[in-house]
Amino acid sequence: MNERHTPTSRRALGLFGRLGRWSAHHRRAVFVAWAVLILALGAFAPRAEHALSGGGWQADGSESVAARSLIDRHFGGEGSYALAVVVSSRAHAAGDPVFRHAVAAAARVLRDEPAVAAVTLPQPGRSVSRDGHVAVVRGGAGAGTAEMVRAASRVERRLAVAGSPGVQLALTGSPALWSQFNDENKTAMLRSEVMSWPLTMVVLLIAFGSLAAAGIPLLLAISGLVATAGALWLGTRVTGITIWAMNFALMFALAVGIDYALFVVVRFRSALRSGLQPIDAVGETMDTAGKAVVVSGLAVLASLSAVILVPSQPFRTSVFGILLAVGLVLAMSLTLLPAVLATLGSRIDRFALPWAGAVQHRSERFARWGRLVARRPVLVGALAAGVLVALALPVLHLHTAMPNAGVLTRHASARVASERLQQGFGPGAPAELQVVAPRAAAGRVQHALERGPGVAAVLPPQQAGRFALLRVQPSSDDPGALIERMRQQLPAGALTGGAAAEAHDLERVLRGRTPLVFALVSAIGFLLLLTIVRAPLAAAFAVLLNLLATAATFGVATLIFQDGGGEGLLGFHSQGFVDAWAPVFFFCLSFALAMDYTVFLLISVREELERTGDARAALVEGLARSGRVINAAGAVMVVVFFTFAMSGPLPPKEMGVILGVAVLLDTVLVRLALLPAVLRLLGDRAWWVPTFVERWLPHLRLRDAQPEPAGSVAVEHGGAPC
């Protein structure tokens, strides 16, 4: 289908067209402004990694956090963020000189750490195993959670050279767990980046067909990441920010940078080929693609913002990092990208490869696919829906829980220490619970604990001022039921804490907030789509299909990570559950990415509908104009995410697989098959706007009025089928 293009100078441009044209005219000022901002923030970027927090995985305001606060205040920092050195030997026992020397060395290392408040030596009956071959030296937390995680890293390095022959020293406790997990995750991320960047460049070259064009998404992604890292460091001057904020910022800067650059560059190439001069082509491009990018960016930002409902610092600040990255890349796409395109002009195809121009504004191959969907919507839709439903069925028995030291590699200190605690004290020793109660109630608390099921041992209470501290060893490493029972049965004023209780409270909060987050994200996505495409049914079905694809994604996650279906391929040992943060966090991330592709498809179809008034032809042409872009962007994301699944500890594997599968299912089955089939079956009804909706929807045209080819129909929005 050929279009007659009107130079943008002969008609009024919309807001984003004018912004793009202004950026193209004033590109030197735009380059200088962005260079100053990126360099200024980039100067702080190298400091970000050391300033970001490695801990804080807790439900803020929960009983376990309140218990930790009391314990740290009155019992020398012996709460859940205390450090514990497990001293063990098969050949020596606690009374042997070589074992005593190792205990003294461990205590000396802890005393030399400024973040440690007090050191407690092993005590028979409390922290020495019955056979004497395992003992625990404790170092109280004398600083906040973030500093204790850093302290754990320092202590671990010193312990590595402090042991005695035949006696092993292994550091454990929440700070050690998160310190070692973050170190392993950092190594895995770097390894994945080394693998993903060359693969990403290859996919971009295939998509764009020229080195100059392929470099544009990487320019946006790298610039956005550098600026985000610097901004995160500035944020740490105000509040604690998790190191995961940097990890997710990296992925989303790359994700949206590629998506937006693909959509804009393809439109720009098309405008150039229609005979427009570079600055006019920029205005034409941003007047259409710019609107799609803005709506997509708003959808991503709004979807991710729902995670803030989870009252936990790592979740909220992880989202903060992503929002910064997406916001910066969005701003660059609307200003810096037009300036770059105007500067390149026809040179955007410089260093062209044999398939130069492979990504056109229109693909005849996807047009043929669109005509097939239009002829056989029931068959295509049923096949795609059948696959998604089949993949979604395992989600019915999805079980979630918080991970423990088992997610670390086999030789990690915290995992080794956990295993030795189990060998010396019993299976529930690593999940020790702490009960802090009024001193007068200590006897009643101890009596209630000792006669309750699920308890392996209760140590005599420690007393300090008005409070007593009791340590409870569960009989298993999954004390969730015991924690709930303790809270129901213990006397008033008794608080149950400890690392296992904090994990339990966070899991419970996540489970409780999941329906609210899902509903809020879905509602936001529907309202944004309704605003831009002005079609309630089209927007509603798009959101419902996103939810179906998400269910299929978590069905795959259940098969792989809970049931162990991918252990051999991915190199991990199943925990028997999916990590508790996955449903909330990864739903928001995958839904945000899906909204990107939804916006691109629906806007392309809506543009054609406004131009021709023919719903069937608009569907075919919308697929022809967006299909290759969606596939190219999706291919890059699948490559990036799956590289994270091939290395490192278990949670990054979950992240890589879940997000990679989400993008794969969305681009192949939903965007290119199921949603087009639904739109075809709905026909004109898909684009009908009820009168009462029409009255309050803002009037945002996707195509501004311009001369059209003979026989075309200019479609106005109204309260009737288009």
C-alpha positions in Angstrom: 0.0 0.0 0.0 1.6 3.2 -1.1 1.2 6.5 0.8 1.5 10.0 -0.4 3.7 11.9 2.1 3.3 15.5 2.7 6.3 17.4 3.9 6.0 18.2 7.6 6.7 21.9 7.0 3.3 22.1 5.1 1.2 21.0 8.0 1.1 21.6 11.7 3.0 19.1 13.8 1.8 17.8 17.2 3.7 18.3 20.5 6.2 15.5 20.0 6.7 16.3 16.3 7.5 19.9 17.3 9.8 18.7 20.1 11.7 16.4 17.8 12.0 19.0 15.1 13.2 21.6 17.7 15.8 19.0 18.9 16.9 18.4 15.3 17.3 22.2 14.6 19.1 22.8 17.9 21.1 19.5 18.0 24.3 21.2 19.1 22.6 22.5 22.2 20.9 19.2 22.8 24.2 17.3 22.5 25.9 19.7 24.9 23.1 19.5 27.5 23.0 15.7 27.5 26.8 15.4 27.5 27.0 17.7 30.5 24.3 15.8 32.4 25.7 12.3 31.5 29.3 13.3 32.4 28.2 15.0 35.6 26.2 12.0 36.7 28.8 9.6 35.2 31.4 11.0 37.5 29.5 9.5 40.5 28.8 6.2 38.7 31.9 4.3 39.8 31.0 5.0 43.4 27.5 3.6 43.1 28.4 -0.1 43.5 30.1 0.4 46.8 27.4 2.7 48.2 24.4 0.5 47.3 22.9 -1.7 50.0 23.2 -5.5 49.9 20.6 -6.3 52.6 17.3 -5.1 53.9 15.1 -8.0 52.7 12.4 -7.6 55.2 8.8 -6.5 55.6 9.1 -3.1 57.1 6.9 -2.6 60.1 6.5 -6.4 60.7 6.8 -8.2 64.1 10.1 -9.7 63.2 11.7 -6.3 62.4 10.4 -4.9 65.7 11.9 -8.0 67.5 15.2 -7.4 65.9 15.2 -3.7 67.0 14.6 -4.7 70.6 17.2 -7.4 70.6 19.9 -5.2 69.0 19.2 -2.5 71.5 19.2 -4.6 74.7 21.3 -7.7 73.8 24.4 -6.3 72.1 23.2 -6.5 68.5 22.4 -10.3 68.6 19.4 -10.0 66.3 19.1 -11.4 62.8 21.9 -9.2 61.4 24.5 -10.5 63.8 27.5 -12.3 62.4 28.2 -15.9 63.3 31.4 -17.9 62.7 30.9 -21.6 62.6 34.1 -23.4 63.9 34.1 -27.1 62.9 36.5 -30.0 62.7 36.1 -33.7 62.2 39.4 -34.5 63.9 39.3 -32.1 66.8 36.7 -31.2 69.5 36.1 -28.0 71.5 38.5 -28.9 74.2 41.5 -29.5 71.9 44.2 -26.7 71.8 44.0 -26.5 68.0 40.2 -26.0 68.2 40.5 -23.4 70.9 43.1 -21.6 68.8 40.7 -21.4 65.9 37.9 -20.1 68.2 40.3 -17.4 69.5 41.2 -16.5 65.9 37.6 -16.2 64.9 36.8 -14.0 68.0 39.8 -11.8 67.2 38.7 -11.2 63.6 35.2 -10.3 64.8 36.6 -7.9 67.5 38.8 -6.2 64.9 35.7 -5.3 62.8 34.3 -1.9 63.7 30.8 -2.8 62.8 30.7 -5.6 65.4 29.3 -4.5 68.7 30.2 -7.4 71.0 31.6 -10.9 70.6 30.1 -13.9 72.4 32.3 -17.0 72.7 31.0 -20.5 72.4 29.2 -21.8 75.5 28.5 -25.5 76.2 24.8 -26.3 76.0 24.2 -23.2 73.9 26.6 -22.8 71.0 28.7 -26.0 71.2 27.4 -29.2 69.7 27.0 -32.3 71.8 29.9 -34.0 70.2 32.0 -30.9 70.5 33.0 -30.8 66.9 31.0 -27.7 66.0 31.0 -24.3 67.8 29.6 -20.9 67.1 31.3 -17.5 67.8 28.8 -14.6 67.5 29.5 -11.0 66.7 26.7 -8.6 67.5 25.4 -6.1 64.9 26.8 -2.6 65.7 25.6 -0.9 62.5 22.7 -0.9 60.1 21.8 -3.7 57.7 23.7 -2.3 54.7 26.9 -1.8 56.7 26.7 -5.2 58.3 26.6 -6.8 54.8 29.7 -4.9 54.0 31.3 -5.9 57.3 30.5 -9.6 56.5 32.5 -9.3 53.3 35.5 -7.9 55.2 35.2 -10.5 58.0 35.0 -13.3 55.5 38.3 -12.3 53.8 40.1 -12.1 57.2 38.7 -15.5 58.2 40.1 -17.1 55.1 43.7 -16.7 56.5 42.9 -17.1 60.2 42.0 -20.8 60.5 44.1 -23.6 62.0 45.1 -26.8 60.3 42.3 -29.3 60.5 39.7 -26.7 61.7 37.4 -24.8 59.4 36.0 -21.3 59.9 32.8 -20.4 57.9 30.8 -17.2 58.3 27.0 -17.3 58.3 24.1 -15.1 59.4 21.9 -12.8 57.2 24.7 -10.4 56.4 27.0 -13.2 55.3 24.2 -14.7 53.2 23.4 -11.5 51.4 27.1 -10.5 51.0 28.0 -13.8 49.4 24.9 -13.8 47.3 25.6 -10.3 46.0 29.2 -11.2 45.2 28.1 -14.3 43.3 25.4 -12.3 41.6 27.8 -9.6 40.6 30.1 -12.2 39.0 27.2 -13.8 37.2 26.0 -10.4 35.9 29.4 -9.6 34.6 29.7 -13.0 32.9 26.3 -12.6 31.4 27.1 -9.1 30.1 30.2 -10.4 28.5 28.1 -13.0 26.7 25.1 -10.8 26.0 26.7 -7.6 24.5 28.2 -9.4 21.5 25.1 -11.4 20.9 23.0 -8.2 21.3 25.1 -6.4 18.7 24.7 -9.3 16.3 20.9 -9.2 16.6 20.9 -5.4 16.2 23.1 -5.7 13.1 20.7 -8.3 11.6 17.7 -6.0 12.5 19.1 -2.7 11.3 21.4 -3.8 8.6 24.0 -1.2 9.2 26.6 -0.6 11.9 25.6 3.1 12.3 21.9 2.3 12.9 22.7 -0.7 15.2 24.8 1.5 17.5 22.0 3.9 18.3 20.1 1.6 20.8 23.4 0.9 22.5 24.1 4.7 22.7 20.8 5.2 24.5 21.2 2.1 26.7 24.8 3.0 27.8 24.1 6.7 28.3 21.0 5.8 30.3 22.8 3.3 32.4 25.7 5.7 33.2 23.4 8.5 34.1 21.3 6.1 36.2 24.3 4.8 38.1 25.3 8.3 39.0 21.8 9.3 40.1 21.5 6.1 42.2 24.7 7.1 44.0 23.2 10.6 44.7 20.1 8.7 46.0 22.2 6.8 48.5 23.1 10.1 50.1 19.4 10.4 51.1 18.3 6.8 51.7 19.4 3.2 51.4 19.2 1.8 47.9 19.6 -1.9 47.1 22.3 -3.1 44.7 19.5 -4.8 42.7 18.5 -1.3 41.6 21.7 -1.2 39.5 21.1 -4.7 38.1 17.6 -4.1 36.9 18.5 -0.6 35.7 21.0 -2.2 33.4 18.5 -4.6 31.9 15.7 -2.1 31.4 18.0 0.6 30.0 19.0 -1.9 27.4 15.4 -3.2 26.9 13.6 0.2 26.4 16.6 1.7 24.6 16.4 -1.0 22.0 12.6 -0.9 21.8 12.3 2.9 21.4 15.3 3.2 19.1 13.9 0.4 16.8 10.5 2.0 16.6 11.9 5.5 15.9 14.7 4.6 13.6 12.4 2.4 11.4 9.9 5.3 11.1 12.8 7.7 10.3 14.1 5.5 7.6 10.7 5.3 6.1 10.3 9.1 6.1 13.7 9.5 4.5 12.8 7.1 1.7 9.6 9.0 1.1 11.7 12.0 0.0 11.7 14.1 3.1 14.8 16.0 4.2 16.3 14.8 7.5 14.9 17.5 9.7 11.4 17.1 8.2 11.8 13.3 8.5 12.6 13.8 12.2 9.4 15.9 12.7 7.3 13.3 10.8 8.9 10.4 12.8 8.4 12.0 16.2 4.9 13.1 15.4 3.9 9.4 15.1 6.5 7.2 16.7 7.2 9.8 19.4 3.6 9.4 20.7 3.9 5.6 20.7 7.2 5.9 22.7 5.7 8.2 25.2 2.7 6.1 25.8 4.9 3.0 26.0 7.2 4.7 28.5 4.3 5.8 30.6 2.9 2.3 30.6 6.2 0.8 31.7 6.6 3.5 34.4 3.1 3.0 35.7 3.3 -0.8 35.7 6.5 -0.8 37.7 5.3 1.8 40.2 2.9 -0.8 41.6 5.8 -2.6 43.2 6.0 0.3 45.6 3.0 -1.2 47.4 5.3 -3.9 48.8 6.7 -2.4 52.1 10.3 -3.5 51.6 13.3 -1.4 50.8 14.9 -3.7 48.2 11.6 -3.9 46.2 10.9 -0.2 46.3 14.5 0.9 45.5 14.9 -1.7 42.8 11.9 -0.1 41.1 13.4 3.3 41.7 16.5 2.3 39.7 14.3 1.0 36.8 12.2 4.1 36.8 15.3 6.3 36.6 16.7 4.2 33.7 13.4 4.2 31.8 12.8 7.9 32.5 16.2 8.9 31.3 16.0 6.7 28.2 12.6 8.0 27.4 13.8 11.6 27.7 16.8 10.8 25.4 14.5 9.1 22.9 12.4 12.3 22.6 15.3 14.8 22.4 18.8 13.2 22.0 17.6 10.6 19.5 16.0 13.1 17.1 19.2 15.2 17.2 21.3 12.1 16.4 19.0 11.1 13.5 19.1 14.6 12.1 22.9 14.6 12.2 23.2 11.2 10.6 20.5 11.8 7.9 21.0 9.3 5.1 24.3 8.3 6.7 22.2 6.1 9.1 22.8 3.3 6.6 26.6 3.8 6.7 28.6 0.6 6.9 25.7 -1.2 5.5 25.6 -5.0 5.5 24.2 -7.2 2.7 20.7 -7.0 4.3 20.9 -3.3 4.8 17.5 -1.8 5.4 16.1 -5.2 6.5 13.9 -3.5 9.1 11.6 -1.4 6.9 8.6 0.6 8.1 6.6 -2.0 6.3 7.2 -5.8 5.9 5.5 -7.7 3.2 6.2 -10.9 5.0 4.3 -9.7 8.0 1.6 -8.3 5.7 1.1 -11.9 4.4 0.9 -13.2 7.9 -1.7 -10.5 8.7 -3.8 -11.6 5.7 -3.6 -15.2 6.9 -4.7 -14.2 10.4 -7.5 -12.2 8.8 -8.7 -15.2 6.8 -8.3 -17.8 9.6 -8.7 -15.9 12.9 -10.3 -18.8 14.8 -7.7 -21.3 13.8 -4.7 -19.0 14.6 -6.3 -17.7 17.8 -7.2 -21.2 19.0 -3.7 -22.6 18.4 -2.0 -19.7 20.2 -4.5 -19.8 23.1 -4.2 -23.5 23.4 -0.4 -23.3 23.8 -0.7 -20.5 26.4 -3.4 -22.3 28.4 -1.4 -25.6 28.4 1.7 -23.7 29.6 -0.4 -21.9 32.3 -1.9 -25.0 33.9 1.1 -25.8 36.1 0.7 -22.4 37.8 -2.3 -23.9 39.7 0.1 -25.7 42.0 2.7 -22.9 42.2 4.4 -22.8 45.6 6.5 -19.9 46.7 8.9 -19.4 49.6 11.9 -17.3 50.5 15.3 -18.7 49.5 18.0 -19.7 52.0 21.7 -20.5 51.8 21.0 -23.3 49.4 20.8 -20.8 46.6 24.5 -20.2 46.9 27.2 -22.2 45.2 28.3 -25.3 47.0 31.6 -23.8 48.3 30.1 -20.5 49.5 30.9 -19.9 53.2 27.3 -19.2 54.3 26.1 -22.4 52.7 29.0 -24.5 54.2 28.3 -23.0 57.6 24.6 -23.8 57.3 25.3 -27.4 56.5 27.7 -27.7 59.4 25.2 -26.2 61.8 22.7 -28.8 60.6 25.3 -31.6 61.1 26.2 -30.4 64.6 22.9 -29.1 66.0 20.1 -30.6 63.9 18.2 -29.7 60.7 16.5 -26.6 62.1 19.6 -25.0 63.4 20.2 -22.5 60.5 16.5 -21.4 60.9 16.9 -20.4 64.6 14.1 -18.2 65.9 14.4 -15.5 68.5 11.7 -14.5 71.0 12.1 -11.3 73.0 9.6 -10.8 75.8 9.2 -8.9 79.1 11.5 -10.4 81.7 8.5 -11.2 84.0 7.0 -13.4 81.3 10.2 -15.3 80.4 9.2 -18.4 82.3 5.7 -18.6 80.8 7.2 -18.1 77.3 9.8 -20.8 77.8 7.1 -23.2 79.1 4.9 -22.5 76.1 7.7 -23.0 73.7 9.0 -26.3 75.2 5.6 -28.0 75.0 4.8 -26.9 71.5 5.2 -29.1 68.4 7.9 -28.3 65.9 10.4 -27.2 68.5 13.7 -29.1 68.7 15.3 -27.1 71.6 14.8 -23.9 73.6 17.9 -22.4 75.2 17.7 -20.8 78.6 16.7 -17.2 78.5 19.2 -14.4 78.4 18.2 -11.4 80.5 18.9 -7.7 80.1 17.1 -5.0 81.9 13.3 -5.4 81.4 13.6 -8.0 78.6 14.5 -11.7 78.1 15.8 -13.3 74.9 15.0 -17.0 74.1 16.6 -18.8 71.2 14.3 -21.5 69.6 15.6 -24.2 67.3 12.9 -25.6 65.0 12.8 -29.3 64.3 12.9 -28.5 60.5 14.4 -26.0 58.2 10.9 -24.7 57.2 9.5 -23.1 60.4 6.6 -21.2 58.9 3.9 -23.1 60.7 5.8 -22.9 63.9 6.2 -19.1 63.6 2.4 -18.7 63.2 1.6 -21.0 66.1 4.1 -19.2 68.4 2.6 -15.9 67.6 -0.9 -17.2 68.5 0.1 -19.0 71.7 2.8 -16.9 73.3 1.9 -14.4 76.1 1.1 -10.8 75.1 4.3 -8.7 74.7 6.4 -11.6 73.3 7.8 -10.9 69.8 9.1 -13.6 67.4 12.1 -12.7 65.3 15.2 -14.1 63.7 16.2 -14.4 60.1 13.7 -17.2 59.4 10.9 -15.1 60.9 11.8 -12.1 58.8 11.8 -14.2 55.6 8.4 -15.6 56.7 7.0 -12.1 57.3 8.2 -10.9 53.9 6.8 -13.9 52.1 3.4 -13.3 53.8 3.4 -9.7 52.8 4.2 -10.5 49.3 1.5 -13.1 49.1 -1.0 -10.7 50.5 -0.1 -7.8 48.2 0.0 -9.9 45.0 -3.7 -9.6 44.1 -3.7 -5.9 44.7 -0.5 -5.4 42.6 -1.9 -7.5 39.8 -5.2 -5.6 39.8 -3.6 -2.2 40.0 -1.1 -2.9 37.1 -3.9 -4.3 35.0 -6.1 -1.3 35.6 -3.3 1.1 34.8 -2.5 -0.7 31.7 -6.1 -0.7 30.5 -6.6 3.0 31.2 -3.4 3.9 29.3 -4.3 1.8 26.3 -7.8 3.2 26.4 -6.5 6.7 26.4 -4.3 6.2 23.4 -6.4 3.8 21.2 -9.8 5.0 22.4 -11.3 1.5 22.2 -12.5 -0.2 25.4 -12.7 -3.7 23.9 -9.3 -3.6 22.2 -7.7 -2.3 25.4 -9.5 -4.8 27.6 -8.6 -7.8 25.5 -5.0 -6.6 25.2 -4.7 -6.6 29.0 -6.5 -9.9 29.4 -4.1 -11.6 26.9 -1.1 -10.0 28.8 -2.4 -11.8 31.9 -2.8 -15.1 30.1 0.8 -14.8 28.8 1.9 -14.0 32.4 0.1 -17.1 33.7 1.8 -19.2 31.0 5.2 -17.7 32.0 4.8 -18.6 35.6 3.5 -22.0 34.5 6.9 -22.6 32.8 8.6 -21.2 35.9 6.8 -23.8 38.0 7.8 -26.7 35.8 11.5 -25.6 35.7 12.2 -24.2 39.2 9.7 -25.8 41.4 9.4 -29.2 39.8 13.1 -29.3 38.7 12.4 -29.6 34.9 15.5 -27.6 33.9 18.0 -28.6 36.6 20.4 -30.3 34.2 20.2 -27.7 31.4 20.5 -24.7 33.7 22.9 -26.2 36.3 20.9 -25.8 39.5 19.2 -27.8 42.2 15.5 -27.2 42.7 14.4 -25.8 46.0 10.9 -27.3 45.6 9.4 -23.8 45.2 9.7 -20.6 43.2 11.2 -17.6 45.1 8.5 -15.6 46.9 9.3 -12.3 45.2 8.9 -13.7 41.7 5.1 -13.4 41.3 4.9 -9.7 42.3 8.2 -8.4 41.0 8.5 -10.4 37.7 4.9 -9.9 36.9 5.3 -6.1 37.0 8.5 -6.4 34.9 7.1 -8.7 32.3 3.8 -6.8 32.1 5.7 -3.6 31.6 7.7 -5.1 28.7 4.5 -6.6 27.2 2.9 -3.2 27.3 5.8 -1.9 25.1 4.8 -4.3 22.3 1.1 -3.9 22.9 1.4 -0.2 22.4 3.4 -0.5 19.2 1.0 -3.0 17.7 -2.3 -1.2 18.7 -1.0 2.2 17.7 0.1 0.9 14.3 -3.3 -0.6 13.7 -5.1 2.5 15.0 -3.1 4.8 12.8 -4.2 2.8 9.8 -7.7 2.7 11.0 -7.8 6.5 11.2 -6.3 6.7 7.7 -8.6 4.1 5.9 -11.6 3.4 8.2 -11.3 -0.3 7.3 -10.7 -2.5 10.4 -9.5 -5.6 8.5 -7.1 -3.6 6.3 -5.9 -1.7 9.4 -5.1 -5.0 11.1 -3.1 -6.3 8.2 -1.2 -3.1 7.7 -0.6 -2.7 11.4 1.1 -6.1 11.5 3.0 -5.2 8.4 4.3 -2.0 10.1 5.0 -3.3 13.6 5.6 -7.0 13.3 9.3 -6.9 12.4 10.0 -4.2 14.9 8.3 -6.2 17.7 10.2 -9.4 16.7 13.5 -7.7 16.5 13.2 -6.0 19.8 11.9 -9.2 21.4 14.8 -11.3 19.9 17.3 -8.9 21.6 15.5 -9.2 24.9 15.3 -12.9 24.8 19.0 -13.1 24.1 19.8 -10.8 26.9 17.6 -12.4 29.5 18.5 -16.0 28.6 22.2 -15.2 29.0 21.4 -14.3 32.7 19.9 -17.8 33.0 23.1 -19.6 32.1 25.3 -18.5 35.1 25.3 -17.5 38.7 23.1 -18.4 41.7 19.5 -19.5 41.4 17.6 -16.1 41.7 19.3 -14.6 38.6 18.5 -17.8 36.7 14.8 -17.4 37.7 14.9 -13.8 36.6 16.5 -14.6 33.2 14.2 -17.5 32.4 11.0 -15.9 33.6 11.6 -12.6 31.8 13.0 -14.3 28.7 10.0 -16.7 28.5 7.6 -13.8 29.1 9.0 -11.8 26.1 9.2 -14.9 23.9 5.5 -15.8 24.5 4.4 -12.2 24.2 6.1 -11.4 21.0 5.4 -14.7 19.2 2.0 -15.9 20.5 0.2 -12.8 21.8 1.3 -9.8 19.7 1.6 -11.6 16.4 -1.1 -14.3 16.7 -3.7 -14.2 19.5 -4.3 -10.4 19.8 -4.6 -9.9 16.0 -7.0 -12.9 15.8 -9.1 -11.4 18.6 -9.1 -8.0 16.9 -10.2 -9.6 13.6 -13.0 -11.5 15.3 -14.3 -8.4 17.0 -14.1 -6.4 13.7 -15.4 -2.9 14.0 -16.6 -3.6 17.5 -13.0 -3.7 18.7 -12.7 0.0 18.0 -16.2 1.2 19.1 -16.2 3.9 21.7 -19.4 4.3 23.9 -20.7 7.9 24.1 -20.1 8.2 27.9 -16.5 7.1 27.4 -16.0 9.4 24.5 -17.0 12.4 26.7 -14.2 12.0 29.2 -11.4 10.6 27.1 -8.8 13.2 26.0 -8.7 13.8 22.3 -5.4 12.5 21.1 -5.1 11.8 17.4 -2.4 9.4 16.2 -2.3 11.0 12.8 -2.7 14.7 12.2 -4.8 15.9 9.4 -3.0 15.8 6.1 -3.8 15.2 2.4 -4.5 11.5 1.9 -4.4 9.3 -1.2 -7.5 9.3 -3.4 -10.3 7.2 -2.0 -9.1 7.1 1.6 -11.3 8.1 4.4 -10.3 10.4 7.3 -11.8 8.9 10.4 -12.8 11.0 13.3 -13.4 9.7 16.8 -17.0 9.4 17.7 -19.4 7.4 19.7 -20.0 4.9 16.9 -18.0 2.1 15.3 -15.2 3.3 13.1 
